[in-house]
Amino acid sequence: MARVAGKAQCMICDTEKNAVKCECCSKMFCHIHLSLHREELSQQLDEIEQNFDLFGETLTRKKNHPQQHSLIKQIDQWEKDSINKIQQKAEECRQLVFHHLTKHFTQIEDNFVELTN
């Protein structure tokens, strides 16, 4: 991670001391700030590992449950909406046919009664 480089300026405190070069970023640090730098790098690595794990879990969940994808949910909703519209239109057509049949049968019945008399 680091190697001794001799007297150089620390990137953090700008003092000229025995500095160590970080092999990860090639910056110079005094011994005090090198440990802080290592701690910071360690925290960043932990965060990267957590994000990596979270991404892996999310990917696995989405792969194992594709029916929960937002596009599938939109298709499901579109299907329900379409079925409802078709059912409503079919009911309107039934009512219209019933109305015309009733009117037509009433006329035939009236004509039949008139013819009978």
For each residue, the residues with C-beta under 8 A, 3 or more apart:
1: 22 23 24 38
2: 20 21 22 23 29 34 38
3: 20 21 23
4: 18 20
5: 8 19 20 21 28
6: 18 19
7: 16 17 18 19
8: 5 16 19 21 28
9: 14 15 16 19 28
10: 13 14 15 17 19 28 29 30 33
11: 27 28 29 33
12: 29 30 33 36 37
13: 10 30 32 33
14: 9 10
15: 9 10 30
16: 7 8 9 19
17: 7 10 30 31
18: 4 6 7 30 31
19: 5 6 7 8 9 10 16 28 29 30
20: 2 3 4 5 28 29 30 31 34
21: 2 3 5 8 26 27 28 29
22: 1 2 25 26 27 28 29 34 37
23: 1 2 3 26
24: 1 41
25: 22
26: 21 22 23
27: 11 21 22 37
28: 5 8 9 10 11 19 20 21 22
29: 2 10 11 12 19 20 21 22 33 34 37
30: 10 12 13 15 17 18 19 20 33 34
31: 17 18 20 34 35
32: 13 35 36
33: 10 11 12 13 29 30 36 37
34: 2 20 22 29 30 31 37 38
35: 31 32 38 39
36: 12 32 33 39 40
37: 12 22 27 29 33 34 40 41
38: 1 2 34 35 41 42
39: 35 36 42 43
40: 36 37 43 44
41: 24 37 38 44 45
42: 38 39 45 46
43: 39 40 46 47
44: 40 41 47 48
45: 41 42 48 49
46: 42 43 49 50
47: 43 44 50 51
48: 44 45 51 52
49: 45 46 52 53
50: 46 47 53 54
51: 47 48 54 55
52: 48 49 55 56
53: 49 50 56 57
54: 50 51 57 58
55: 51 52 58 59
56: 52 53 59 60
57: 53 54 60 61
58: 54 55 61 62
59: 55 56 62 63
60: 56 57 63 64
61: 57 58 64 65
62: 58 59 65 66 68 69
63: 59 60 66
64: 60 61
65: 61 62 68
66: 62 63 69 72
67: 72
68: 62 65 72 73
69: 62 66 72 73
70: 73 74
71: 74 75
72: 66 67 68 69 75 76
73: 68 69 70 76 77
74: 70 71 77 78
75: 71 72 78 79
76: 72 73 79 80
77: 73 74 80 81
78: 74 75 81 82
79: 75 76 82 83
80: 76 77 83 84
81: 77 78 84 85
82: 78 79 85 86
83: 79 80 86 87
84: 80 81 87 88
85: 81 82 88 89
86: 82 83 89 90
87: 83 84 90 91
88: 84 85 91 92
89: 85 86 92 93
90: 86 87 93 94
91: 87 88 94 95
92: 88 89 95 96
93: 89 90 96 97
94: 90 91 97 98
95: 91 92 98 99
96: 92 93 99 100
97: 93 94 100 101
98: 94 95 101 102
99: 95 96 102 103
100: 96 97 103 104
101: 97 98 104 105
102: 98 99 105 106
103: 99 100 106 107
104: 100 101 107 108
105: 101 102 108 109
106: 102 103 109 110
107: 103 104 110 111
108: 104 105 111 112
109: 105 106 112 113
110: 106 107 113 114
111: 107 108 114 115
112: 108 109 115 116
113: 109 110 116 117
114: 110 111 117
115: 111 112
116: 112 113
117: 113 114
